[in-house]
Amino acid sequence: MTEGGRQRQAEIQALARLAGDEIGGAVDGIAAVHRAISDRVFAAARLGVGPAAQPVKVVHDAITDGVYRLLGGTAVAAGALAERVVDVPGAPVPSRTVYGSGFLAALQGLIGDSLADERPILAGPMTFRINGEPVAPGWVGDVVSNPRPRLVVFLHGLVETEHAWRLGGRASYAERLEGDLDCTTLLVRYNSGLHISENARLLNGMLQHLVDNWPVPVEQIALVGHSMGGLIARGACYDADRADLPWVRRVRHIVCLGSPHLGAPLEQLVHYASAALVRVPETRPLGRLLRRRSAGIRDLRQGSLVDEDWQGLDTDTLRRRVIREVPLLDCADHYFVTATVTHSPRHPLGRFFGDGLVLAASGSGRNRARRIGFDDSNGLHIAGANHFTLLNHDTVYAALVRWLADDVHHESMRCG
């Protein structure tokens, strides 16, 4: 069997087993809700008819528990069986297709940290991707057609892949930039369910390996990140700067598109909602389900970029965590793009919903309590747009060309 065939079989079998386990878990959750509701019903019945309700409850519980055990066990067994026999000869490797990788990216965003531990074949390592294929950092320069001394690296966001940059079927920023600027553009794919600090560390190592093996001397690096990708870019630069790694001395531009530097309100809402739901028996399974959300999603609560923000801490505590403020990289110009679903950013709905996932204040790194340090003149706001519009928008692209073409730095601002 070829390498591609082995990869395809491993991914399909792991997906089959995961489906069986998840369906079995969902049946268990439904059973728990059913039991909680029935317990309340029979408790009320006992108030009316007395002990006569108890035999009925015993029979009811025995029957329903048996049915749910049968359904859940069958689902798990079916998944285990499929894991042993499922393969589709001739089919493409799921992770190397647009739709297959998109499905895996959604899984990774939701439970990618547990996948990395339990089913690493579905988690996948951080890699550069060329036409959907993974390429090791040391070999990228041999694969690209025209390696240039200037690199622009693109990082997607939560539950996305590098294919997300082609939103609407249009040419991506990366494709267009290579024609408009003298640069080589590279796309990164990563497991967005891992902690942001973990992905930042992985990116740090990848970029150093890339620079060490690039066919021509690397003069400049620009990092462009959508949503979580912008946070990972900042985290990687912070790690590399502290370790004094050579690659970070070449970074000249960092562009964050809709990145929640101060946190994302949806994750904050889910955090409190899950705490409330687990307190009530009837909703406890739903609360536990919400608490399964990945480490990457949890980091978006306040925009956590370093290990100290989560190591040794109870992630479900309601007490507000104090996070480390990560400084911007001195040698680079930093740019940000925000959006609001309303045509005026001052509209009450625009202030409340932002781009649907990230508020404009968070995307610009400034509110009453925190200030990241972005220069307001290096910002762009897109009105009447949503979070994903920023992945492929003509106004954003025009700004990218303008920003990345501008390399005016004071010598005192340069790293190293």
C-alpha positions as CSV (number, residue, x, y, z in Angstrom):
1,M,0.0,0.0,0.0
2,T,1.3,3.5,-0.9
3,E,1.9,6.2,1.7
4,G,-1.2,8.0,0.5
5,G,-3.2,4.8,0.8
6,R,-2.0,4.2,4.4
7,Q,-2.8,7.8,5.3
8,R,-6.3,7.5,3.7
9,Q,-7.1,4.3,5.5
10,A,-5.9,5.5,8.9
11,E,-7.9,8.7,8.6
12,I,-11.1,7.0,7.5
13,Q,-10.9,4.3,10.2
14,A,-10.2,6.9,12.9
15,L,-13.2,8.9,11.7
16,A,-15.4,5.8,11.8
17,R,-14.3,5.0,15.3
18,L,-14.8,8.6,16.4
19,A,-18.3,8.7,15.0
20,G,-19.2,5.6,16.9
21,D,-17.8,6.8,20.1
22,E,-19.4,10.3,19.8
23,I,-22.8,8.8,18.9
24,G,-22.5,6.5,21.9
25,G,-21.6,9.5,24.1
26,A,-24.6,11.4,22.7
27,V,-26.9,8.5,23.6
28,D,-25.5,8.5,27.1
29,G,-26.2,12.2,27.4
30,I,-29.8,11.8,26.2
31,A,-30.2,9.0,28.7
32,A,-29.0,11.3,31.5
33,V,-31.4,14.0,30.5
34,H,-34.3,11.5,30.3
35,R,-33.4,10.1,33.8
36,A,-33.3,13.6,35.3
37,I,-36.6,14.5,33.9
38,S,-38.3,11.2,34.8
39,D,-36.9,11.4,38.4
40,R,-38.7,14.8,38.8
41,V,-41.9,13.4,37.3
42,F,-42.0,10.4,39.6
43,A,-41.0,12.5,42.6
44,A,-44.1,14.7,41.8
45,A,-46.2,11.5,41.3
46,R,-45.2,10.2,44.8
47,L,-46.6,13.3,46.3
48,G,-49.9,12.5,44.7
49,V,-50.2,8.7,44.9
50,G,-47.6,7.8,47.5
51,P,-45.4,4.6,47.4
52,A,-47.6,3.2,44.6
53,A,-45.5,5.2,42.1
54,Q,-42.2,3.4,43.0
55,P,-42.9,0.1,41.2
56,V,-43.7,2.0,38.1
57,K,-40.5,3.9,38.3
58,V,-38.4,0.8,38.8
59,V,-39.9,-0.8,35.7
60,H,-39.6,2.5,33.7
61,D,-35.9,2.9,34.7
62,A,-35.0,-0.7,33.9
63,I,-36.6,-0.5,30.4
64,T,-35.2,2.9,29.5
65,D,-31.7,2.2,30.9
66,G,-31.6,-1.1,28.9
67,V,-32.6,0.6,25.7
68,Y,-30.1,3.4,26.0
69,R,-27.3,0.9,26.9
70,L,-28.2,-1.1,23.8
71,L,-28.2,1.9,21.6
72,G,-25.0,3.4,23.0
73,G,-23.2,0.1,23.0
74,T,-24.2,-0.7,19.4
75,A,-22.9,2.7,18.2
76,V,-19.6,2.2,19.9
77,A,-19.3,-1.4,18.7
78,A,-20.2,-0.3,15.1
79,G,-17.5,2.3,15.3
80,A,-14.9,-0.2,16.5
81,L,-15.9,-2.7,13.8
82,A,-15.7,0.0,11.1
83,E,-12.3,1.0,12.4
84,R,-11.1,-2.5,11.5
85,V,-12.6,-2.9,8.1
86,V,-13.3,0.5,6.5
87,D,-11.3,1.7,3.6
88,V,-12.2,3.2,0.3
89,P,-9.5,2.2,-2.3
90,G,-8.9,4.9,-4.8
91,A,-10.5,7.7,-2.7
92,P,-8.4,10.8,-1.9
93,V,-6.9,11.3,1.5
94,P,-9.6,13.3,3.4
95,S,-7.1,15.7,5.0
96,R,-5.7,16.6,1.5
97,T,-9.0,17.6,0.0
98,V,-10.9,20.9,0.5
99,Y,-14.0,19.4,2.0
100,G,-12.3,16.6,4.0
101,S,-9.8,19.0,5.5
102,G,-12.6,21.4,6.3
103,F,-14.5,18.8,8.2
104,L,-11.3,17.8,10.1
105,A,-10.6,21.4,10.8
106,A,-14.0,21.8,12.4
107,L,-13.4,18.7,14.6
108,Q,-10.0,20.1,15.5
109,G,-11.3,23.5,16.5
110,L,-13.9,21.9,18.7
111,I,-11.9,19.0,20.3
112,G,-8.5,19.2,18.7
113,D,-6.6,19.0,22.0
114,S,-8.2,15.6,22.9
115,L,-7.8,14.4,19.3
116,A,-4.0,15.1,19.6
117,D,-3.9,12.8,22.7
118,E,-6.4,10.1,21.6
119,R,-6.5,10.1,17.8
120,P,-3.4,12.0,16.5
121,I,-4.0,10.9,12.9
122,L,-7.1,13.3,13.0
123,A,-5.2,16.1,14.7
124,G,-2.4,16.5,12.3
125,P,0.8,18.4,12.9
126,M,1.3,22.1,12.0
127,T,2.6,22.1,8.4
128,F,3.2,24.3,5.4
129,R,0.7,23.3,2.7
130,I,1.1,23.5,-1.0
131,N,-2.0,22.5,-3.1
132,G,-3.3,20.8,0.0
133,E,-0.2,18.6,0.5
134,P,2.0,18.9,3.6
135,V,5.5,20.0,3.0
136,A,8.3,19.9,5.7
137,P,9.8,23.3,6.4
138,G,13.2,22.2,5.2
139,W,11.8,21.2,1.8
140,V,9.5,24.1,1.1
141,G,12.2,26.1,-0.7
142,D,12.7,23.1,-3.1
143,V,9.0,22.8,-3.9
144,V,8.0,26.4,-4.6
145,S,8.7,27.6,-8.1
146,N,10.5,30.9,-7.4
147,P,11.9,31.3,-3.9
148,R,12.3,34.9,-3.1
149,P,14.2,36.7,-0.2
150,R,10.9,38.1,1.0
151,L,8.4,35.8,2.6
152,V,4.7,36.3,3.5
153,V,3.3,33.6,5.7
154,F,-0.5,33.2,6.1
155,L,-2.2,31.7,9.2
156,H,-5.9,30.8,9.1
157,G,-8.2,31.0,12.1
158,L,-10.2,28.7,14.4
159,V,-11.9,25.7,12.6
160,E,-10.3,26.8,9.3
161,T,-7.7,25.5,6.9
162,E,-5.5,27.3,4.3
163,H,-8.4,26.8,1.8
164,A,-10.4,29.4,3.8
165,W,-8.4,32.2,2.2
166,R,-10.1,31.4,-1.1
167,L,-13.5,32.4,0.3
168,G,-16.1,32.6,-2.5
169,G,-13.9,30.7,-4.9
170,R,-11.8,33.9,-5.6
171,A,-8.1,34.0,-5.8
172,S,-6.6,34.3,-2.3
173,Y,-4.5,37.1,-0.9
174,A,-1.4,34.8,-1.2
175,E,-2.0,34.1,-4.9
176,R,-2.5,37.7,-5.7
177,L,0.4,39.0,-3.7
178,E,2.9,36.9,-5.6
179,G,1.9,38.8,-8.7
180,D,1.8,42.3,-7.2
181,L,4.9,42.1,-4.8
182,D,8.3,40.5,-5.2
183,C,7.7,37.9,-2.6
184,T,7.0,34.2,-1.9
185,T,3.8,33.4,0.0
186,L,3.3,30.4,2.2
187,L,0.2,28.9,3.8
188,V,0.2,27.2,7.2
189,R,-2.3,24.6,8.4
190,Y,-2.5,23.8,12.1
191,N,-4.7,22.2,14.8
192,S,-6.7,25.1,16.1
193,G,-7.9,23.1,19.1
194,L,-4.5,23.3,20.8
195,H,-3.6,26.1,23.1
196,I,-2.5,29.2,21.3
197,S,0.8,29.2,23.1
198,E,1.4,25.6,21.9
199,N,0.7,26.5,18.3
200,A,2.9,29.6,18.7
201,R,5.7,27.4,19.8
202,L,5.3,25.1,16.8
203,L,5.2,28.0,14.4
204,N,8.3,29.4,16.1
205,G,10.2,26.2,15.3
206,M,8.8,25.9,11.8
207,L,9.9,29.4,10.8
208,Q,13.4,29.0,12.1
209,H,13.7,25.7,10.2
210,L,12.3,27.4,7.1
211,V,14.8,30.2,7.3
212,D,17.7,27.9,7.9
213,N,16.9,25.9,4.8
214,W,15.6,28.6,2.4
215,P,17.5,28.5,-1.0
216,V,18.3,32.2,-0.8
217,P,19.0,34.5,2.2
218,V,15.8,35.6,3.8
219,E,15.7,39.4,4.1
220,Q,12.1,40.0,5.3
221,I,9.2,38.1,6.8
222,A,5.6,39.2,7.0
223,L,3.0,37.3,9.0
224,V,-0.7,37.6,8.1
225,G,-3.2,35.9,10.5
226,H,-7.0,35.7,10.4
227,S,-8.6,35.6,13.8
228,M,-6.7,33.1,16.0
229,G,-4.0,33.1,13.4
230,G,-3.1,36.7,14.3
231,L,-2.7,35.7,18.0
232,I,-0.5,32.7,17.1
233,A,1.7,35.0,15.0
234,R,2.1,37.4,17.9
235,G,2.8,34.5,20.3
236,A,5.4,33.0,18.0
237,C,7.2,36.3,17.7
238,Y,7.2,36.8,21.4
239,D,8.7,33.3,22.0
240,A,11.3,33.8,19.4
241,D,12.2,37.2,20.6
242,R,12.8,35.9,24.2
243,A,14.9,33.1,22.8
244,D,16.8,35.5,20.4
245,L,16.1,33.3,17.4
246,P,17.4,34.6,14.1
247,W,14.2,34.3,12.1
248,V,12.3,36.9,14.2
249,R,15.0,39.5,13.4
250,R,13.7,39.4,9.8
251,V,10.0,40.0,10.7
252,R,8.9,43.4,9.4
253,H,5.1,43.2,9.2
254,I,2.5,41.5,11.3
255,V,-1.1,41.9,10.1
256,C,-4.1,40.7,12.2
257,L,-7.4,40.3,10.5
258,G,-10.3,40.2,13.0
259,S,-8.1,38.8,15.8
260,P,-9.6,38.8,19.3
261,H,-6.6,40.4,21.1
262,L,-8.8,41.2,24.1
263,G,-11.0,38.1,23.9
264,A,-14.1,36.9,22.1
265,P,-17.6,37.4,23.6
266,L,-19.0,34.1,22.4
267,E,-16.4,32.1,24.3
268,Q,-17.0,34.3,27.3
269,L,-20.8,33.6,27.0
270,V,-20.2,29.8,26.6
271,H,-17.9,29.8,29.7
272,Y,-20.6,31.2,31.9
273,A,-23.5,29.2,30.3
274,S,-21.7,25.9,30.8
275,A,-21.2,26.7,34.5
276,A,-24.9,27.4,34.8
277,L,-26.0,24.3,32.9
278,V,-24.0,21.8,34.9
279,R,-25.8,22.9,38.1
280,V,-29.1,21.5,36.9
281,P,-29.6,17.7,36.4
282,E,-31.7,18.1,33.3
283,T,-29.2,20.3,31.5
284,R,-26.0,18.9,33.0
285,P,-25.1,16.8,30.0
286,L,-25.3,19.9,27.8
287,G,-23.1,21.8,30.2
288,R,-20.6,19.0,30.1
289,L,-20.7,19.0,26.4
290,L,-19.9,22.7,26.3
291,R,-17.1,22.1,28.7
292,R,-15.5,19.7,26.2
293,R,-14.6,22.6,24.0
294,S,-11.0,22.8,23.1
295,A,-8.1,24.5,24.7
296,G,-7.8,26.8,21.7
297,I,-11.4,28.0,22.1
298,R,-10.9,28.5,25.8
299,D,-7.8,30.7,25.1
300,L,-10.1,33.1,23.1
301,R,-11.9,34.0,26.3
302,Q,-9.3,36.7,27.0
303,G,-6.8,36.3,24.2
304,S,-4.3,34.2,26.1
305,L,-0.9,33.8,24.3
306,V,1.4,32.2,26.9
307,D,1.5,29.0,28.9
308,E,1.3,30.8,32.2
309,D,-2.3,31.8,31.3
310,W,-3.5,28.2,31.6
311,Q,-0.9,25.9,33.2
312,G,-2.0,24.6,36.6
313,L,-5.3,26.5,36.5
314,D,-8.9,25.3,36.7
315,T,-10.2,26.2,33.2
316,D,-13.8,26.1,34.4
317,T,-13.5,28.5,37.3
318,L,-15.7,31.6,37.0
319,R,-13.1,33.8,38.6
320,R,-11.6,36.1,36.0
321,R,-8.1,35.1,35.2
322,V,-5.2,37.6,35.1
323,I,-3.4,37.1,31.8
324,R,0.1,38.2,30.8
325,E,0.1,41.1,28.4
326,V,2.4,40.2,25.5
327,P,4.2,43.2,24.0
328,L,4.3,43.9,20.3
329,L,7.5,43.0,18.4
330,D,9.8,46.1,18.3
331,C,11.2,45.5,14.9
332,A,7.9,45.0,13.1
333,D,5.0,47.2,12.0
334,H,1.7,45.9,13.3
335,Y,-1.6,46.3,11.4
336,F,-5.1,45.3,12.3
337,V,-8.4,45.0,10.5
338,T,-11.8,45.0,12.2
339,A,-15.4,44.7,10.9
340,T,-18.9,45.3,12.0
341,V,-22.1,43.7,10.7
342,T,-23.6,47.2,10.6
343,H,-22.7,49.9,8.2
344,S,-21.7,52.2,11.1
345,P,-19.3,50.9,13.7
346,R,-21.0,53.3,16.2
347,H,-24.4,51.6,15.7
348,P,-25.5,49.9,19.0
349,L,-25.8,46.6,17.2
350,G,-22.3,47.0,15.7
351,R,-20.9,47.8,19.1
352,F,-22.6,44.7,20.6
353,F,-22.1,42.1,17.8
354,G,-18.9,43.4,16.1
355,D,-18.2,41.2,13.1
356,G,-20.4,38.5,14.6
357,L,-17.6,36.9,16.5
358,V,-15.1,39.6,17.5
359,L,-15.8,43.1,18.7
360,A,-14.1,46.0,17.1
361,A,-12.5,47.0,20.4
362,S,-10.9,43.6,20.7
363,G,-9.7,43.5,17.1
364,S,-8.0,46.9,17.6
365,G,-6.5,45.8,20.9
366,R,-8.0,48.7,22.9
367,N,-10.8,49.0,25.5
368,R,-11.2,50.7,28.9
369,A,-9.2,48.0,30.8
370,R,-6.5,46.9,28.3
371,R,-4.4,48.4,25.5
372,I,-2.2,46.2,23.3
373,G,-0.4,49.1,21.7
374,F,-1.5,49.2,18.0
375,D,-1.0,52.5,16.2
376,D,-4.5,53.7,15.2
377,S,-3.1,54.8,11.8
378,N,-2.2,51.2,11.1
379,G,-5.8,50.0,11.3
380,L,-8.6,49.4,8.9
381,H,-12.3,49.0,9.5
382,I,-14.7,47.2,7.1
383,A,-18.3,48.2,7.6
384,G,-21.2,45.9,6.8
385,A,-19.0,42.8,6.9
386,N,-18.7,39.7,9.0
387,H,-15.8,37.9,10.6
388,F,-15.2,35.6,7.5
389,T,-15.5,38.5,5.0
390,L,-12.0,39.5,6.1
391,L,-10.6,36.3,4.6
392,N,-11.1,37.6,1.1
393,H,-12.1,41.2,0.5
394,D,-10.8,43.7,-2.0
395,T,-10.4,46.5,0.4
396,V,-8.4,44.3,2.8
397,Y,-6.2,43.2,-0.1
398,A,-5.5,46.7,-1.2
399,A,-4.5,47.5,2.4
400,L,-2.2,44.5,2.5
401,V,-0.4,45.5,-0.7
402,R,0.0,49.1,0.7
403,W,1.2,47.9,4.1
404,L,3.5,45.2,2.9
405,A,5.1,47.4,0.3
406,D,6.0,50.0,3.0
407,D,9.2,49.0,4.7
408,V,10.1,52.4,6.2
409,H,11.6,51.6,9.7
410,H,13.8,53.6,12.0
411,E,17.1,51.8,12.6
412,S,16.3,51.9,16.4
413,M,13.1,50.0,15.7
414,R,14.8,47.0,14.0
415,C,15.4,43.8,15.9
416,G,19.0,42.8,16.5
